[in-house]
Amino acid sequence: MKPIKRLRKLGRRVRRLLAPPRPRESARPAARIAAAQPAIDVPTLRMKYAHSPLRFEPDRFVLYRIIGNDLYPRHRLGMSRANVEFILQHEPALADCEKRWIVNRIVDRAEERAIIDMLERHGQIYLRIPFVEADYDRIGWNIACFVDPTFLLSAPNPEDRRLMSEARSRHDKNAYVMNNNGARNVALRTGRSVAKWVLPWDGNCFLTESGWAEIRDAVLAQPYLKYFVVPMARSIANTDLLAPGYRPTEFDEPQVLFRRDAHEEFDPHYVYGRRPKVALLWRLGVPGPWDDWTSASWDQPRPKLSTEAHQFATCGWVNRLESGQQTLEGYDWTARKDRGVARSIAIVTLLDRLDEQSMRRRLDPAQLMLYRDQRLDLLRSGGPGEPLQEIVAAIEADANAAIALGTFSVLDKTGCAPSGNRRDYWHAAPYWWPNPDTPDGLPYILRDGQRRPGTGLYEPGSEEYDRSTLQRVFEGAAVCALAWRATGERPYADHGAALIRRWFLDAESGMNPHLDFAQARMGAKSTVGNRVGIIEMRDLAILLDGARLLERAGTLSGADRAAFGQWLHAYRDWLVNSAHGLAERNSLNNHGVYYDLQVASIAAYLGDAPLLAATFRRAHARLHIHFDPDGSQPHELRRTNALHYCAFNLQAWISLAALAERCGEDLWRSRSRPDSAIGRGVEWLMRFEGRDWPYSQLEPFDWARLAPLKAAVACQGADTAPNVLELYRGAPAHSADTGIRPYWYL
């Protein structure tokens, strides 16, 4: 019952957005439909029908029932099959009506097989619309529809609105998997060749003998009409329908019956949970409570009236069989609200599970994510015409320098985190300075873009903290792994593995898996670190590629791999659950991208498909926040070193896009525009090369930093090998402060 309690609690918060307003009159929907229907030109319709070939066709009916996925918690799992079985066992023969079925993109292969077996045992005619994994894998997210996509990231937004937005961001995935209107149109189009009257109805519709008689009599009495609206009742228990003389007293959203020459079909742009059938009722001018329903800014616009509007009659009734969730049925206000909430939760739950399965099929945790094996192969074999010994020699020199420095531990720092635990990572906030106007320097003040002495990489005084030694671990392990890959010399791999073991795995000296004291404000009342300190672990992705190479070399053993995996699991949990991590995740500038890069790199290394899929979805939302239509970066242009941060942010995006490409996800291309948001960002920045920068930039800027950006845009996810020697000679090395990894062109 816990999910239902949660639904009821959340349901109280979605009154206006997920359900229609409380009806002001007590009339049942069927009565409202009949009373509000405007007059139609019956004589003209009679005359047209009298001169139509349809007049001479027998009044035969074909009823298609569409069997879809069970969507928990809106439905009980297995309920679709149970309802089909109930219909096959208990529904009477319907005069002049042939019954058929559509098995509609059921994702559970075993459940689909069980339903088809049952239909075949009963001699039923059916069509199967298959769920094709490869087709689903190609469907992207829908983010551009949001006027303000920041609410997909920021915590303060109401939970009800977040739930609706989560479902809306999966609109195209919903359209494919649930395929409500797509299957209805298949039934309608196929049925036109079978019978004069077509009923493309939901799979849980049940007709009693008397209910069908009323429908049939009304159609035969008014064959000049192309549409008939059939009110639908809800059943709490299927067995209620078997009682003699059963007739419902309350009705809900109706089903629609079509004459086969009717022009209207169902609009596939309206998806499950967002009025797929109501869109047709609006076009036909069928009045009802849906006329008062409100729309969110991202909803499809309400359609215009059809040229065949109002040419319908209301007749008979049909019953919707039980969903298996009795507390969600009924006509009271609470049930309506809870159904809407359960529906949205069910959509998100099923589609996220499919995304996780898709990611699991595409993900190979052992493959390199930032570096490329095809390019590294060139280092051993040499490129066409000329061996790349110049690059190999540079890598060996860097690896030898790393070996000469030895290994590192968090115990090496001269200072200590405020916790008193020397194994806690510790670094002071670089841009926060003592207040010169107070005796004790409190509270510290921000000087954006001006680093305090000792907080820069490798500078004097930095030995008090862990930042410089951590970076030496990242780069040293990665470069040693590259040196082994280029030369096959085991000492390089031995040292790379030793760096990882001492910093992360040693029982006495290993770093605790959190950043609680990163970028703490020295002298502040609270010396706990700041969420922005998480960015100091941004080069973890480089280290993890190094670890993959060291595993291939055999110097990082299976036991080492397991221990390192445990450390990464713990750090991942801290990233996604801690107050620091949650705040950094919602950051709207480069910190958010570097957070996603860390989380995605860990998830890829651990094979965590659910977390990886969620991170890439969040990254798609960020693209619409970080780049204006002209390619400028509004959040970075506010900084005092705006040029640096524009390039720094783009570098994060390029690294994240490279990692995503290795996992079968495309961050370069957007569904809302044919071009790339990242590409627009690089092109915008390149306009200022050789010109005056019109924004703030306190420090000198090296325009050679644009080389990796230009090269990435030229490839845009393609795994082709660039001219690595030319790129090496053009910009051989960059500071770690730039976000550019060592030997980035490899």
N, C-alpha and C positions, 0 to 999 in steps of 0.2 A: 504493500500500500504506500510505501514511501514516495515512489514517483508521482502517485496521484495526489498526495498531500502537497508535494512540491508544485504540481500543476495548479492546484486550487489557490495556493498562496500567490503564485506568479500571475494567475488569472485575474486576481483583483486589481492588477496593475496594467492590464491591457484593454480596459473597457472600451475606450474610444477607437483604438487602432486595430484590434484583432476581431471585433465582432460588431454586428449592427447595433444601432441604438435600441433601447427598450421601446417596443411599439406603444403608441399612445392610445390606440383603440384596441378593443378586445376581439375584433373580428379575426377569424382565422385567415391565414394567407390565401387559401383557396377562395374564400369569400371576397377578399380584397381584389384578387385577380379578376374575378367575374364582374365585380361591381365597377372597377375602374377602367375596364377595357373600353376604348372609344368605339364609336360606331364605324362599321366598315361597309364598303359598297358591295353588298351581297349580290344584287342583280348583275353587276359587271363581272364579278367572280364566277357566278353561275354560267354566264354566257361564254366566258373564256373556257371554262371546263367543258361545256357542252360541245365546243368546237375542237377540243383537244383529243388526240389519239388515246390519252389516258382513260377517257370515258369508257372505252371498250375493253380495257384490261380488267381482269378479275381483281377483286379487292383482297389481295393476299398480303400478308404481313411477314416481315422477318425481324426477329428480336435478337440483336447481338448483345451479349453481356460481356463486359470487359473485366478480366481478372487481372488485378495488379499486385503490387508488392504489399505485404503486411508492413505497416509503419508503426512500430512501437515507439512511444506509448499511446499513440492514437488508437491503435488496434492491438488486440492480443495476437501474438505470433501464432500462425497457423489458422487464423480466423477466415481468411479468404477461401482456403480449401474446405474448411468446415461448412461455410455457407454454400459453396458449390454443391457439396454433398447433400445438404439439406434441400436445395432446390431440386436436384435430381431425384431425390426420394419422395418429396412431398408436393411439388408444384403440379397442378393438374395440366392436362393437355389444353392448349389454347386454340380456340376455333379459328381456322384460317391463318394460323401463325406458325411459322417454322422457327425453331430455337437454334441459335448458333452461339459460338463463343469466340472471344479473342484472348489469348494468353499474352499479356502485355509486359514485355521486358522485365520478367521476374529475375532478380539477380541471384537468388538462392537456387542453384541448379537442382539440388535434391527436391526442393519444394516444387519447382516447376515440373520436374519429372513426375512427382506424385500427382499433381493436378492433371497433367496430360494423360497419365495412366488411367485415372478415374474417368475422364471424359471418354477415352477410347473404350473402356469397359462398358460404358453406357451407350456406346454407339453415337456419340455426339460429333457434330461437325464443328471444327475449330480452325482458327488461323493463329499462327504463332509469330509474334513480333519479338525477335530475340534481343537479349541484352548482349552487346558486343563490347568486350572490354577495350579493344583497341579504339573503337569509336568514342567511348567515354573518356579515354585517356587524352584525347585531343581537345576536350572541352575546357575552356578557361573560366576565369572568375569574371563576375560582373561588378566592377567597382566604379566605372565612370558615371553610372546613373546617380550617384550620390552627390548632392549639392555640396556637402561638407564631409569628405571622407575621413576627416580626423576623428569622428566619433567612433569609427571602427577600431581605433587604437586607444582613445583616452578613457580612463576608468570612470569618471564621474557621470557618464551618461546613464539614463534610466535603463534598468535591465529589460523592461518590456520592449523598448525601442531597439536595444541591442539585439534582442532575439529576432525581431522582424528584419533588422538589417542583415543579420547573419544568414537568414533564409534568402533574402533578396540577393545577396552577393553570390549565391549559388543558383541563380535563376536559370541559366542555360543548362546546368547539370540537372536541375529539377526537371526542366522541359524534356530532357532526353530520358531520364530514368523513369519518372512517373508517367510521362507521355500521355496525360489524360486526353487532351484534345487531339493529339496525333492519332491515338487509337480510335477515338470517336469518329474521326474523319475517315480512317481506314474502314470502319464498319459502315459508315454512311455511303462511301463510294462503292464498296463491294456490294452492299445491300441493294443498291439501285438496279443492279443486273439480276437480282434474285426476286424482288417483289415490288409491288406498287407502293407499299408503306414500309418505312424503315425506322426501327427503334434502336439507336445506338446508345445503350443504357449501361449504367454501372453494374459491375459483377455481383453486387449484393442486393439487386432488385428482385423482389418476389411478388408474383401476381396470383391473387386468388381467382377463383372462377367468376365470382360476382364482379370483382374489380375489373377483370379483363372484359367482361360482357359490357360494362358501362363504357369502356374505352372504345370497343369495337362498334357498338351501336352509335356512339357519337360521331365516329369517323364515317361510317356508312351513311349517316344522315346528312353530313356536311362534307362530301368529298371534294367540293370546290375549294376548300381551305388547304393550304400547303403545310400548315403546322398545327400541332395539338400539344397543349401544355398539360402534363399529367402530374397533379400534386403528389408529393411523396411523404409518407409517414415514417416515423422511426419506431423500431421494435426494440424493447428492452430485452425480451426473450423470444427467440424464434418460435417456440412452441405456442405462443399466443396466437399465431396466425392459423393454427390448426383447429381453433375453437369454432364450433358451428355458428354461423351468422356473424363472424368477426368483421368489424368495420372500424377503422380508426376515426378519431374525432379531431385530431390536430395534425397539421401538415407542415412540411418544410420545403426547402428549395426543390422545385419540380424537375422531372425528366421531360424531354422533348421528343415528339414523334414527327417524322418528316414524310411528306409525299416525295416520291423519288425525283421529281423535277424541281424541288425547292432549291433556290439559289444559295441560301445561306449554309455555311459550315461553321465549325468551331475554330476559333482563333488560337493557334498554337503559341502565340506570344503570352497568353494568359495561362499561367502554370498552376499546378496543384497548390492549394493554400491561398491563392490570390485570384479567386473568382473565375475559374476557367469556364464554367457553365453560365455564370451570371453575365459574362460579357455577351453571350448570345441572347440572353433574356433582355439585356439593355437594347441590343440592336433590333430585336423584334418588338420592343415597346411593351414587354410583359411587366405590368406593375407589381410591386411587392416591396417588402421591407428593404431589399437591396438598393432601392432608389435612394434611401437615406444613408447608406453606408459611406463613411468618409474614406479618403484615399491618402496615402503617404506620398511624399514628394517624389519617391522613386517608382511609384506604381505606373502601370501602363495608363495612358489617358483613356477616359471613358469614351467608348465608340459612339459614332453617330448612328441615327436610326437607319435601318435598312430600307431599301425601296419596297420590300415586302413586309414592312412593319405593320403590326396590328392585324395581320391576316391569320389569326389563330383563334382557336377555341379552347376552353378549359374543360377537361373531361376525366371522369373516372378517378382512379387513385392506384398507387403502387406502394409497396412497403420496402423500406431499407432494412435489411437484416441486421442482427446485432453485431457490434464491433468487438465484443469480448471485454469492453471496459464500461460496465453499466453506469458508473458514476459520471461518465461523459455524455450519456444520452439524455433524452428528455428535451423539453421546450422551455424550461425555466432559464432565467438570466445567467445563473451560475454555470449551468451545463453548457450554454452557448459560449461563454467566455472560456471555460476550461477546454472545450473542443478546439478553439482557435489556438490556445497555447500549446496543447498537445500536438496539434498538427505541425506547428512551426518547429517544435523540438524534434518531432519525428523526421521532418525533412532534413534538418541539420545532422541528426544522428546517423541516418542511413547514408547520406552523401559523404559525410566525413569518413565513415567506415569504408566506402568504396574508394575514396581518395587514398586512404591508408593502404588498401590492398593494391591499388595502382602504383603507389610509390614503392611498395615492397617488391613488386615485380621489376621495377626499373632500377632499384638501388643495388649497387655492388659496393659494400663497405670497404673492400680491399683495393678498389681502384683509386688512383690519385685524383684529388679534387681540384687543385689549383695548378699544379704542374701537369705536363702531358708526356706520357711515355713515348709517343711518336717523336716528340722533339728531343727528349733525352736520349733516344736511340742515336740521334745524329752525333752526339758527343763521343760515342764509342766508334761509330762507323765512319764519321766524317761526312760532311755534306757533299753534294755532287760537285766534283772538281777540286774541292779544297777541304782538308780536315779542319775541324774547329778546335785545333790545339790551343789557340789563343784563349778561348773561353775555358777550356779544361784547365789550363795553367792557372787562370784566375781563381777558379773554384778550388783547386788544390792549395793555392796560397792562402785563401780564406780559411780553408779547413785546417791547414797547418797552424795558422794563427789561433784558431779556436782550441786546438789541442794544447798549444803552448799556454793558454790561459787556465787550463784545468777545468774542473767541474765546479758547480755552484750549489748553494743551499740557502734557504731563507735564514739560516743561522749565521750566515756570513755578514749580515748587516751590523753596523755598530750601534744602531738604535733598536728600539723595541716597540711593538704595537701597544696602544693604551691598555689592551687586555692583559698585558704582562706575559703573554704566551709568545715566545720567540718564533714559533712555527706559524704564526699568523702573518700573512702578507701585510706590509706596512709601507705607505707612501703618503706624503703630505700633499694637500691640494696645491697645485702649482701657481694658480692665479690669485690666491688669497694671502693678503699681507697684514701684518700687525697694524692696528689703527694708530696713526701718529698723534691723534688728538686725545687719546686716553692714556692714563698712567700705565695701565697694565696691557695696553694694546688690544683690548676687547671692546666690542666684537670685531673680529677680523673683517677687512673690507676687500671687495673684489676689484682687481685691476685686470680686466679681460685682455688677454694677449701678452701680458707681462709676467714672465716666470720668476718666481722667487729663486734665489741662488740655492743650488743643491737639488732642485727638482727636475733639471734637464737631464737627458740621457748622457751618462758617462762623464758628466762634468764634476769638478771638485765639490765634495760635499754630498754627492749622490750615494756614497757608500753607506750613509746613515739609513738608507731605505732599500727596498727590494726591487724597484723599477728597473734599474740598469742591469742587475744580475739576471732578472727574469728575461729581459730582452736578449741577453747573451745566451741563455739556454735556448730560446726560440730559434735564433739565427744560427747559433753554433750547431745545434742538432740537425737543422734543415740543411745547412751547407755541408756538414760531414756526410749526411745521407746522399746528397747530390754528388759529392766527391766519390763515394763508393760506387754510385750508379754509373759515373763517367769512367772510372778507372778499374773498378773491381778490387781495389786495395782494401783489405779487411780492417786495418787499423783505423781508417776513417769511420767505418761503421761501428767499430768498438767504442770509439769516443762518443759518437752520437748517442748510442744506447746508454753509456755511462752518464751523460748529461741528464737524460730523462729519468734514469733510476735515482740519481742523487736528489734531484729537485722534487720529484713527485712521489717516489716509491719507497725511499728509505724510511724504515720504521722510526729512526731517531731524528732524521733531519728533513723529512719530507714536508712540503707545504700543506697546511690545512686547506681543504677544498672550499674556500670561500674568499670573498674580497670585502669583508666587513670593515676593514680599516684602510681601504684604498682611497686616496685623495681626501683624507681627513683634514679638517681645518685646525691647524695647530693653534693652541691658545684659546680655542672656542670652548664654550661651556660644555658642549658635548664633543668628545673626540672620536665618536664613531664616524666611520668613513662616509663618503657621499656616493649616491648611486652612479654619478658620472665616472667614478673610479673604475667601473667595470670595463671601460674602454682600454684600460692598460693591459688587458688580456686579449686584445684584438688579434694578435698574431698567432693565436692558438691554432688557427687553420693551417698556417705554415708548418708548425710543429707536427701536426697530425699527418700531413703528407710525408714529413720526414720519418715519423714513426712507421708508416706503411712501408717505406723503403727499407728501414732497418729490420722490420719483420721479414722482408724478403731476403735480406742479407743473413738472417739467422742470429744476429747479435741481440735483438730484442726477442727473448724467448717466449714460449707460450705462457709461462708463469708470469713473466713481465707484462705480457699483453693483458692477462687477466687482472693483474693488480692495477695496471694503468686504466683499464676499463672501469674498475671499481672507483678509482679516483674521479674519473670523468663522470660517472653516474652521480656521484655525490655533488660534484660541482654543477652539473646540469640541474639537479634538483634545487640547488641553491639559486641558480639563475632564474628558474621559472617560478619559484615559490616565495623567495625572500622579498621583503619590502623594497630593498635596493633593486633587485631584478625586475620586479613588476613596474617600478617607476621608470627604469631605464628602457624597458620594453615599450613604454608609451611615449618615449621621447620623440619629438617631431623633427629633430635635426640629425646630423651625422651619427650621434650616439645611438639612435634607434637602429640604423643600418648596421653599425658595428656590433650591436647586441645581436641582431638577427644573424650576422655572419658567424659569431661565436656559437650560437645555439644550433644553427644549421650544420656547422662543421662537426660539432660534437655528435649531433643526431646521425649524420652520415657515417661517422666513424663507428658508432655503436649500433648502427642498423635500426635506429629508432624511427620507423616510417611515420607513425602518427605525428610525432613532434616535427619532423621534417616537412610534412605536408602542411601543417598549421603555420609553420614559419614562412614557407613560400607564399601562402595565402596572405599573410600579414605584409610580406614584402610587396605584393601587388598593390595593396592598399597604400603603402608608403610611396610608391611611384607617383601617385596622384597628389601627394602632399609635398613632395620634395621638389618637383619641377613644375614651374609655370608653363603655359603653352609655348612661350618663346624659348624655353630651355633654361631660364634663370632659376636660381635656387634661393627663394626668399628667406628661408631660415638661416642660411649661411651668410647671406649678404648683410645681415645685421651685425656680424661680428667685427671686431676691430681689425682682425687679420682675415678679411673676407675672401681675398684671393686664395690664400692658403686653404681655407676651409671649403671653398668650392671644389678645389682640386682634391682635397682630402676626402670629401664626401663622395665624389665621383669614383675615387679609387676604391672605396668601400663597395659601391654599387657594382663595379666591374668585377671585383673578387667574388661578391655574392652571386652575380650572374654567371660567372664561370663555374662556381660550385653547383648552381642550380642546373646548368646545362648538363653536367655529368650525371645528374639525377633525373634527366628527362623533363626538366621544367624550363620554360622560356621566359626569362625576365626582360629580354630585349624587346620583345614585340608585345604590343598592347591590343586588346580587342577594340578599344575605343578609337584608336588612331592607327593609320598604316605605318607610321614611323615609330622610332624608339624614343622613349622618354630619356633614357640614359644617353642615347646618341644626340638628342637635342641639347642635353646639358653640356656635352663635350663641345658640340659645334658652337654653342653660345659662348663658352669660355674661350675658344680659339679665336673668336673675333677680336679679342683684346691683345693677342700676341703681337708684340712690337708696337703697341699703342699704350697710351696712358690709361691706367686702371681708374675708373671713375668712382670707386668705392674705397672704403678704409682698408689700409694695409700697412701696419706699423713696421713689419719686418721685411727685409729683402726677399724676393721670390725668384726661384730658379725655374725659368720657363721650360727647361729640359724635363720637368715633371710631367709635361703634357705628352711626352713620347709614349708611355704606356697607355694613356687614354686614347690617343689617336690609333695606335695599333689595335686596341681592343675594339674600337668602333669599326675598323676596317674588317675585322673578322666577325664580330657580332655573333658569337657562339659557335662559329664554324671551327672544326678541329684541324684546320689546315696549318701547316708549319710556316711561319713567316721567315724572313731572312734574318735569322737570329744573330749572325755575325754583324750585320749592318746595325741592328738595334743595339747590340752590345757596345759597339764602337761609338754609337751616337750618345748613349747615356749609360755608361757601364754600371754605376751604382748610385743609390739614393739613400738618404737618411731614413731610419725607421720612423721618424716623425711624419714622413710623407704618406705612410700607409702602403708604400710600394714594397713588395716582397723581394728578397734577394734573387737575382737572375730571373726577373719577372717574365722575360720572353720565352722561358723554357716551360 
